[in-house]
Amino acid sequence: MRAEEAIQRLETHKEYISPHGRFTKEAIDMAIKALEKQTPKKFLWDDGNPVCPVCGEEVWDMEWCNSCGQRLDRELDTIIEEE
């Protein structure tokens, strides 16, 4: 199962939890957030420097954002210029 599919299933199941299942919903939200961080996102560019697409901080490690921990897409041909 891919992370995107897991996120979709978790979102769907969260809708069916009773209003009294607050802690369960919080746990599902935490799991979704962790899975989203594991899904690589493409760099953005700011004045020739790679920046994280989530938090906007300059990226020093090409695999993970040093600031927010987002996994980054390391393929240079997928890096996009910020307009």
Residue pairs with C-beta under 8 A, 6 or more apart in sequence:
3 35
3 36
3 38
3 39
4 39
6 35
7 32
7 35
7 36
10 28
10 31
10 32
10 35
11 32
13 28
14 25
14 28
14 29
17 24
17 25
17 28
37 68
37 69
37 70
37 71
38 71
39 71
40 71
40 72
40 73
40 74
41 52
41 53
41 54
41 70
41 71
41 72
41 73
42 53
42 72
42 73
42 78
42 79
42 80
43 50
43 51
43 52
43 53
43 59
43 72
43 73
43 79
43 80
44 50
44 51
44 52
44 53
44 56
44 80
44 81
44 82
45 51
45 79
45 80
45 81
45 82
46 56
46 58
46 82
49 58
49 59
50 58
50 59
50 62
50 79
51 57
51 58
51 59
51 82
52 58
52 59
52 65
52 67
52 68
52 70
52 72
53 70
54 65
54 68
54 70
55 65
55 67
55 68
55 70
57 65
57 66
57 67
57 68
59 65
59 66
59 72
60 66
62 72
62 74
63 71
63 72
63 74
64 70
64 71
64 72
65 72
73 79
